[in-house]
Amino acid sequence: MKRSRLISVAALALGSALALSACSTTAAGGDKTEAAGAKLSFMVFETPALTAKFWDDTIKSAAEKVGGVEVQKVLSTGDRTAYAKQLLASNQLPDLLASINTGQLADLLVPYDEAWLKENFLIPDATAVDGKVYLPPVNSQAIPFVFYNKALFAKAGITAPPKNWAEFMDAVAKLKAAGITPIELAGKEAAWAASYPLVGTITADIIGKDPKWVQKLKKGEAKLTDANVKAALQKNVDLVKAGAYDPQALSVDFATANTNFVTTQKSAMYPMGTWMTGAGYIPADVADQFGVFPWPTDDGSVVVPITVGGTTSVNAKSANVDKAVAFAKQWSTDPKTQGVLVETDGAFPMLKNVKFSEYNAKVSPLFTAAFELATSDKVTRVNAFGQVVNDDALPGGVGDALGAVAQGMFAGADIDAFAKQLDDAWQKGMKG
Amino acid sequence: MSRRSESFRRSLGLAPLAWLAFAMYAVFLVYPLLYSVWQSFTNRSPLRLKPIFVGFDNYTEMFADDRFWMSLKLTLIVTVFVTVVSNVIGLLFAMLLNKNTANYRLMRTLVFIPQVLSGVIVGIIWNSMVTQNGLINVVIRNLGLGQGVGWVGTPELATMVVCIVVSWMTIAFCTVVYTASLQSVPAELYEAARVDGAGAISRFRNVTIPMIAPGVTISVTLCMITSLKLYDVLAVLTGGGPSNSTKSTAFYVIETAFSTNRFGYASAIAIFLLALTAVLSYITSGLLRRREAHL
């Protein structure tokens, strides 16, 4: 009897301890043993370019240079910011977070010191939220540029990439007439790629003319039901009506879209981020088969939708903030790490004191063309709508709504309803 | 020592185990549930330190939210389809596989496999079949039947695909439940019915159905609950698209909480879903149990 009671009490104690530990508010990686080095958790994500090996190698390299840290990867799901919030909700926000939307999570993060930013980056405040930088502005991408297949253009009798919207629609018509899918769309990817034509149009037509437009939206001085947004929506509906996309586009995921455009070359144009210029997406040996042009505007003015980003944000509640910041700084400024991002992910480097040759990156002619277009003196560079992580970051949920609206255009053409859908999402997001 | 005191001492010895179970139940179920109920009356956000009490505002907003009703409609369509189809086909499979030889045991194991797969794996498997260049379209093209179909490209087709995929999972569960039920029916009853001149349909109606009634109650109720809380398969298979058409209520809860940072509002929807599930399960299992008694 005594023994059974003892066992029961021991079980109760063990259960209670387990329960209490489950309720503990220690962040992931909070179990820090200084003797064995500070343990840091790092939320990362994998893509065709940013492979598990890339993360392992670069983390190992940065950890060795910082010293006294042990870094454990936490692999994120598709929406990194949403996944970070899930981890936050269970008190497991990692010490370091890769490429999250700092515009949504700024209150939880450590701002980087201005002196370090000015010393190391070409545009130190490119990712600033309310004047503070939570994500080192290490590199940038244009989202979207339009990539095109030179041979399919020639087959359809198109001699040069379109310079304005009218020429773009004309190219769509010619490609369609030649039996070629004019535009590839990863329409199944509701959270991001499905909306890229819409992102391109809004950025080129609205933000290109008024770079403060998103701020006006936030202040209530502009609305997503305004005429300029409806005009952008109408252009996208026109594309669907013109047969610009495969009728099955909404069943096409990112991998299939890449295959259709790069490998089997069924489609002629592909609005996508400039990571496509990296070897992880379009291999260098076939890159010269493709060209690039900006999302067209009515008057032919060139608007480059830029998003500046980096990888390493630091959780302000990390038990090892100093070590985490040191690791983040090392990871962000290592030319070797950034060189891999340039070569495989088509990142445009923005480190201040590093010459391009020092990245030791083998880039394709397509990368060079996109880089020259993005950095030309003759273009207007603006924040890409819905893609940036600075003050112009959209409220949570609006990005999803953009994708849903873009998908909805395949089933209907009610511009007012689409605008209202976006505006509703905006109003809800602003409450969050 | 009296028998009563001996019994008391024995129960006292086991009491800590019962308390342990109760404590775990309280910590892992009751507390989170009550916390969610409290949260549903606040504007809690993961990015705000102190939530503000907002009364019934979240519930009022929910009933006026088109997206919520859209998600509930999808959830109920999937629930009705999956519950009916899974149980009918599950019972059919169980009857076909109700033999106790090695071959049939192997086939029952194969039929059960979808049930042991996680929803994510099921989503990945079916995703590879229904995308533009997926298995089904490749077969259609190779047979010369056209360019294939955008299986998840329209709200109607995507909903149909979701219903089929979820049914594929739950049919396995129903088959196992009905197989167990069928194997517990005494062979003498069928023999007696046969002697009385009952045909196959009559034996099914008058012997099989009444005897497997408890299995029907379990299977129908659990299929219904599984469908009402559906999330993982949808997240992988369709991502809720196109145009939000395959976002279930559970999906909407997740999206509201983690995309728009509105834990309070998401909790209100979650509590509504919990209440709906409880009420529907209670009514369904109550009706089926009453039917069991009649049979």
HADDOCK unambig.tbl for C-alpha pairs under 7 A between the chains (distance, minus, plus):
assign (segid A and resid 1 and name CA) (segid B and resid 13 and name CA) 6.71 0.50 0.50
assign (segid A and resid 4 and name CA) (segid B and resid 13 and name CA) 6.48 0.50 0.50
assign (segid A and resid 5 and name CA) (segid B and resid 13 and name CA) 4.96 0.50 0.50
assign (segid A and resid 8 and name CA) (segid B and resid 14 and name CA) 6.98 0.50 0.50
assign (segid A and resid 8 and name CA) (segid B and resid 16 and name CA) 5.43 0.50 0.50
assign (segid A and resid 8 and name CA) (segid B and resid 17 and name CA) 5.59 0.50 0.50
assign (segid A and resid 9 and name CA) (segid B and resid 16 and name CA) 6.07 0.50 0.50
assign (segid A and resid 12 and name CA) (segid B and resid 16 and name CA) 6.43 0.50 0.50
assign (segid A and resid 12 and name CA) (segid B and resid 17 and name CA) 6.79 0.50 0.50
assign (segid A and resid 12 and name CA) (segid B and resid 20 and name CA) 5.17 0.50 0.50
assign (segid A and resid 15 and name CA) (segid B and resid 20 and name CA) 6.64 0.50 0.50
assign (segid A and resid 19 and name CA) (segid B and resid 27 and name CA) 6.96 0.50 0.50
assign (segid A and resid 82 and name CA) (segid B and resid 258 and name CA) 5.05 0.50 0.50
assign (segid A and resid 82 and name CA) (segid B and resid 259 and name CA) 5.58 0.50 0.50
assign (segid A and resid 85 and name CA) (segid B and resid 258 and name CA) 5.82 0.50 0.50
assign (segid A and resid 86 and name CA) (segid B and resid 258 and name CA) 6.41 0.50 0.50
assign (segid A and resid 89 and name CA) (segid B and resid 46 and name CA) 6.49 0.50 0.50
assign (segid A and resid 107 and name CA) (segid B and resid 47 and name CA) 6.91 0.50 0.50
assign (segid A and resid 190 and name CA) (segid B and resid 239 and name CA) 6.87 0.50 0.50
assign (segid A and resid 190 and name CA) (segid B and resid 241 and name CA) 6.47 0.50 0.50
assign (segid A and resid 248 and name CA) (segid B and resid 132 and name CA) 6.54 0.50 0.50
assign (segid A and resid 248 and name CA) (segid B and resid 149 and name CA) 6.80 0.50 0.50
assign (segid A and resid 248 and name CA) (segid B and resid 150 and name CA) 4.46 0.50 0.50
assign (segid A and resid 248 and name CA) (segid B and resid 153 and name CA) 6.09 0.50 0.50
assign (segid A and resid 250 and name CA) (segid B and resid 150 and name CA) 6.99 0.50 0.50
assign (segid A and resid 250 and name CA) (segid B and resid 152 and name CA) 6.75 0.50 0.50
assign (segid A and resid 250 and name CA) (segid B and resid 153 and name CA) 4.41 0.50 0.50
assign (segid A and resid 250 and name CA) (segid B and resid 242 and name CA) 6.86 0.50 0.50
assign (segid A and resid 251 and name CA) (segid B and resid 131 and name CA) 5.12 0.50 0.50
assign (segid A and resid 251 and name CA) (segid B and resid 132 and name CA) 5.43 0.50 0.50
assign (segid A and resid 251 and name CA) (segid B and resid 150 and name CA) 5.29 0.50 0.50
assign (segid A and resid 251 and name CA) (segid B and resid 151 and name CA) 6.48 0.50 0.50
assign (segid A and resid 251 and name CA) (segid B and resid 152 and name CA) 5.27 0.50 0.50
assign (segid A and resid 251 and name CA) (segid B and resid 153 and name CA) 4.99 0.50 0.50
assign (segid A and resid 252 and name CA) (segid B and resid 131 and name CA) 5.91 0.50 0.50
assign (segid A and resid 252 and name CA) (segid B and resid 132 and name CA) 5.48 0.50 0.50
assign (segid A and resid 396 and name CA) (segid B and resid 259 and name CA) 4.93 0.50 0.50
assign (segid A and resid 396 and name CA) (segid B and resid 260 and name CA) 4.24 0.50 0.50
assign (segid A and resid 396 and name CA) (segid B and resid 261 and name CA) 6.89 0.50 0.50
assign (segid A and resid 397 and name CA) (segid B and resid 259 and name CA) 5.02 0.50 0.50
assign (segid A and resid 397 and name CA) (segid B and resid 260 and name CA) 5.02 0.50 0.50
assign (segid A and resid 404 and name CA) (segid B and resid 242 and name CA) 6.63 0.50 0.50
assign (segid A and resid 404 and name CA) (segid B and resid 243 and name CA) 3.94 0.50 0.50
assign (segid A and resid 404 and name CA) (segid B and resid 244 and name CA) 6.01 0.50 0.50
assign (segid A and resid 405 and name CA) (segid B and resid 243 and name CA) 6.21 0.50 0.50
assign (segid A and resid 407 and name CA) (segid B and resid 242 and name CA) 5.63 0.50 0.50
assign (segid A and resid 407 and name CA) (segid B and resid 243 and name CA) 5.18 0.50 0.50
assign (segid A and resid 408 and name CA) (segid B and resid 242 and name CA) 6.93 0.50 0.50
assign (segid A and resid 408 and name CA) (segid B and resid 243 and name CA) 5.06 0.50 0.50
assign (segid A and resid 429 and name CA) (segid B and resid 260 and name CA) 5.09 0.50 0.50
assign (segid A and resid 432 and name CA) (segid B and resid 45 and name CA) 6.25 0.50 0.50
assign (segid A and resid 432 and name CA) (segid B and resid 260 and name CA) 5.33 0.50 0.50
assign (segid A and resid 432 and name CA) (segid B and resid 261 and name CA) 4.74 0.50 0.50
assign (segid A and resid 432 and name CA) (segid B and resid 262 and name CA) 5.05 0.50 0.50
